[in-house]
Amino acid sequence: DARVTQTPRDKVTEMGQEVTMRCQPILGHNTVFWYRQTMMQGLELLAYFRNRAPLDDSGMPKDRFSAEMPDATLATLKIQPSEPRDSAVYFCASGAGQGRTDTQYFGPGTRLTVL
Amino acid sequence: AQTVTQSQPEMSVQEAETVTLSCTYDTSENNYYLFWYKQPPSRQMILVIRQEAYKQQNATENRFSVNFQKAAKSFSLKISDSQLGDTAMYFCAFIRVQGGSEKLVFGKGTKLTVNP
């Protein structure tokens, strides 16, 4: 049963600390997305990659957020320094786009709480 | 810019009954995909059903079906024989079929409660 995995499932940290969230896309999927879910804004796209190359990170605060794909099986989203307003659920999703739009499959999310 | 509107923040239905969740969207695109995702209390986002805009036939997946009205830009989800496990947030989402952007645009969601 192929699925997207994310770690950690929950993270509580203090303001100013660095936070790293990890995602393992479905094997064979070449497109990886990071979304953020908050009560106020709903689900928003932060960034996405195809074949490990960043295609769109316009939804991401550049000064503190960074997203990378060190290899095809790992995507990371880092916040440094973290702030209370970053508290949200962060979802990773993957798709077998192969250069075309396709269905996105989501991981279980990381719930981040910044105190 | 594309927008997705779900006008029903909350709904409830009795077990075994049928319920319909509404979704409208705004786009100037002609070719796109529409999705319904389910988010139960476990937080996992689960794909329920997908519709390609170029297909006139409404998509169905077991107890789930859609009523896709392209001209009206409406995409409602019908759940038949509701089960307790259907209790969840339901999100309607849009994505355009075009190179260069694969952003899923989500509605705000409808909280569905299935009562025993």
Interface residues (C-beta under 8 A of the other chain):
Chain A: T31 F33 Y35 G42 L43 L45 Y48 L55 D56 G59 V89 F91 A93 G95 G97 G99 R100 T101 T103 Q104 Y105 F106 G107 P108 G109 R111
Chain B: Y33 F35 Y37 S42 R43 Q44 M45 I46 L47 R50 F91 I95 R96 V97 Q98 G99 G100 S101 E102 K103 L104 F106 G107 K108 G109
